[in-house]
Amino acid sequence: MATSQKFGGNWTEDKLNIFTSYLDAYLIALQNQEFKKIYIDAFAGTGEIETSDGGQYLVGSAKRALSADKKFDRYFFIEKDEDKAAELWAMVDSEFPELKRSVSVYCGDANEKLEQIIREQEWRYNRGLLFLDPYATQVNWTTLETVAKTKSIDVWYLFPFSALERMLPKNGKYEKWEDNINRLLGDTGWREEFYKKDPQMTLFDLFPDASDQNDGERKVKDANPDQIKEYILSRLETIFPCVSKHARIFRNSRNSPMFLFCFAISSDNPKAKGLALRIADNILKKK
Ligand SMILES: C[S@@+](CC[C@H](N)C(=O)[O-])C[C@H]1O[C@@H](n2cnc3c(N)ncnc32)[C@H](O)[C@@H]1O
């Protein structure tokens, strides 16, 4: 078995099972519809995984999508690492020769290639399922905006919760991360949402010029993981017509939140939205 990618923890399997359950239900729900069904895996990996915390072998998202009983009309895989992209293509070639004609593997950055793939489809006649499964903060907010504008793509996004938390220091000195956070969340509202004025009077209040913060006002973090989760979901709701409230937090062995697994629908058709949300919520509510 190929082992060129190692990552994740126990939750990696939960994530993949949640995603695959949705994918199977999605293909059944759309089987008698005229739309062309498109699968996009923007952080595709190789199709096989060895988790870093216990030597567990798992089938990855790309292979799961290709093995589903019902089929997509097109499969787009994006993978930045050249060796992994080659391994992925070799897997498609040897294990799914009958699907090869409908598969494209792009080697490059997910944001760039996703923009290209989306631009090249006629979304009025297509329905898409997108998996965004990055290690960290690779997904730009502008990419999510492009996805939402298709009004045709359902997206599962493994939001990098711990990476965001690491960029939000308790002492309010977030300046060096600011651009990165804005790129991830799409605006600057998080500064007011996650920070408040430090209520403690110190020497800085008596000698404000000595403060090294730009506005001379010291801030402290005032946000717990639940508030951060709600904020992330509220940001997604600004661009997607529908976002599941049951996003799942994946935690590490010390119970710290690592990722937030979010589901968003870009269609504004009430029937399509209702069905997709019911399926996703049912899966997410099961522990
Ligand atoms: C968490 S793994 C994805 C695993 C995959 N979904 C699976 O189930 O097997 C993240 C993958 O994204 C790739 N990657 C990292 N940065 C990327 C980027 N900017 N664009 C595309 N792929 C990237 C990594 O090489 C890695 O294979």
The ligand as an SDF file (V2000), in Angstrom:
LIG
                    3D

 27 29  0  0  0  0  0  0  0  0999 V2000
   -5.1390   16.5790    4.5860 C   0  0  0  0  0  0  0  0  0  0  0  0
   -4.4010   16.1390    3.0920 S   0  0  0  0  0  0  0  0  0  0  0  0
   -5.7870   15.6660    2.1020 C   0  0  0  0  0  0  0  0  0  0  0  0
   -6.1540   14.2580    2.1950 C   0  0  0  0  0  0  0  0  0  0  0  0
   -7.2220   13.7510    1.2730 C   0  0  0  0  0  0  0  0  0  0  0  0
   -8.4330   14.5400    1.3120 N   0  0  0  0  0  0  0  0  0  0  0  0
   -7.5040   12.3030    1.6360 C   0  0  0  0  0  0  0  0  0  0  0  0
   -8.5360   12.0130    2.2450 O   0  0  0  0  0  0  0  0  0  0  0  0
   -6.6580   11.4590    1.2910 O   0  0  0  0  0  0  0  0  0  0  0  0
   -3.9800   17.6620    2.3500 C   0  0  0  0  0  0  0  0  0  0  0  0
   -3.3520   17.5240    0.9650 C   0  0  0  0  0  0  0  0  0  0  0  0
   -3.2940   18.8040    0.3530 O   0  0  0  0  0  0  0  0  0  0  0  0
   -2.0580   18.9660   -0.3160 C   0  0  0  0  0  0  0  0  0  0  0  0
   -1.8380   20.4150   -0.3790 N   0  0  0  0  0  0  0  0  0  0  0  0
   -1.2040   21.2360    0.4950 C   0  0  0  0  0  0  0  0  0  0  0  0
   -1.2850   22.5240    0.1130 N   0  0  0  0  0  0  0  0  0  0  0  0
   -2.0110   22.5300   -1.0390 C   0  0  0  0  0  0  0  0  0  0  0  0
   -2.4770   23.5600   -1.9010 C   0  0  0  0  0  0  0  0  0  0  0  0
   -2.2050   24.8380   -1.6590 N   0  0  0  0  0  0  0  0  0  0  0  0
   -3.2070   23.2030   -2.9780 N   0  0  0  0  0  0  0  0  0  0  0  0
   -3.4880   21.9070   -3.2390 C   0  0  0  0  0  0  0  0  0  0  0  0
   -3.0850   20.8820   -2.4440 N   0  0  0  0  0  0  0  0  0  0  0  0
   -2.3500   21.1840   -1.3630 C   0  0  0  0  0  0  0  0  0  0  0  0
   -1.0690   18.1860    0.5020 C   0  0  0  0  0  0  0  0  0  0  0  0
    0.0390   17.7740   -0.2730 O   0  0  0  0  0  0  0  0  0  0  0  0
   -1.9260   17.0000    0.9830 C   0  0  0  0  0  0  0  0  0  0  0  0
   -1.8210   15.9230    0.0880 O   0  0  0  0  0  0  0  0  0  0  0  0
  1  2  1  0
  2  3  1  0
  2 10  1  0
  3  4  1  0
  4  5  1  0
  5  6  1  0
  5  7  1  0
  7  8  2  0
  7  9  1  0
 10 11  1  0
 11 12  1  0
 11 26  1  0
 12 13  1  0
 13 14  1  0
 13 24  1  0
 14 15  1  0
 14 23  1  0
 15 16  2  0
 16 17  1  0
 17 18  1  0
 17 23  2  0
 18 19  1  0
 18 20  2  0
 20 21  1  0
 21 22  2  0
 22 23  1  0
 24 25  1  0
 24 26  1  0
 26 27  1  0
M  CHG  2   2   1   9  -1
M  END
$$$$
